[in-house]
Amino acid sequence: MYNYRYLPFVAIGVITLIILVVNVKRKKFSEKESIIWALAGLILALSPFYMDYVDILANFVGVDYPPSLIFAIAFIFVFFLIYRLTATVHKLNEKVTELIQQNAIFENELRELKEKLAKNDKQTE
């Protein structure tokens, strides 16, 4: 018999998938990240239908209320996703810093070349 207390998991999983599809269509979400979120949404949406296995896993881990195990797994998933995104932001910040430095060097070289050109124009007059 199906237990209705698990319906919020199905609803959250379906809502996650709908939001994901809308954001991918609007090009607000990368395909690489969308695969991870689609997998998470599917697992969340389908997990209530396999609650016997979740119950077994919860008993094995020592969790009394199996849906809390699903939330714990989701929390761990989000934690690792945040870690991955933080690493990506750090890498992008390093690239931005490098580009700013290169831009400053090029601007300095351009200014020096303009000064040399201006001196050469004055000498030829």
N, C-alpha and C positions, 0 to 999 in steps of 0.2 A: 504494500500500500504506500502510496506517495504521501510524504509529509509536506504540508503547505508552508512550514516555517522556512523552507529552502527557496521559496519563490523569489525573495529579494536578490538572491545570487543570480538567478536566471535573468531577472530584470536588469541588474547592474551589468551583467555580461552582454546582454543585447544592446543596452544603451551605449556601452563602450564601443561595440562594433558599429553602431549607427553613427556615432560621433566620429569614429575613425574613418569611415567611408566618406562622410561629408568633408572632413578636413583633407583627405587625400585628393578628392575631386577638386577642391579649391586650391590645391598645391600649397597648403599650409603645414604639411606633414611629409617627411621624407619616406620613401618606400621602405628603406632599411628599418626605420623605427616602427613603421606601420606593421611590419611582419611580427615584430615582438609583441606589439599591443594586440594584434589580431589573435595571436596565440593565447595571450593572457585572457582576452575576452571570451574566446571559445572555451578555455578551461573553466573559467568562472561560470559560464552559461551552462556547460554540460556537467559540471561537478555534482549538482544535486541528483542527476540521474544515475550516478555511480556512488551514491552515499554509502553503500555497503563497504566499498573499498576505502572510502574516506573514514568510515567508522573503524575499520580494521587498522588503518594507519594511525588514527587518533589513539586507539587503545595501545598500539605499539609504542607510540611516542609518550603516552601518559596524559593525554588531553581528555578532559571529561566531556566537553561539549564540542562535537566534531566541526560545526560551522566556525568555531573560533580558530580551529586549525587552518581552515581555508583563509581566514583573515590574516593569520600569522604568515602563511605562505605568500599571500598577496603583499603583505608588509615587507617581507624579505625581497620579493620581486621588485617592489618600488624602491627599496633601499639600493639594490644593485643597479637599477636604472638610473637613479640619481647619481650614484658613483660614476657610472659610465658617462653621463652627461657632464658631470663636473670635470672629468678628464678631458672631454672634448672641448669644453669652454677654456680650460687651461691651455690646451694646444692652440686654439684659435687666438687666445691672448698673446701667446708667444709669437705667432705669425703676424699679428697686428703690430706688435712692438718692432719686429724685424722690418716690416714694411715702412713704418714711421721712420726708422733709422735710415733705411735706404732712400726714402723720399728726401730726408734732410741732406743726405750726402749729395743727391742729384741736384737739389736746389742750390747748394753751395757751389757745386761745379758749374751750374748754369750761370750763377751770378759772377763767378770768376771769368767765365768765357765772355760774358757780356762786357765786363770791365776791360778785358783784353781787346775785344772788338772795338769798344769805344776809344781806347788808346790808339789802336791802329788807324781808326778813322781820323782822329785828330792829327796823327803824324802824316797822313797822306794829304791833308788839306793844306 
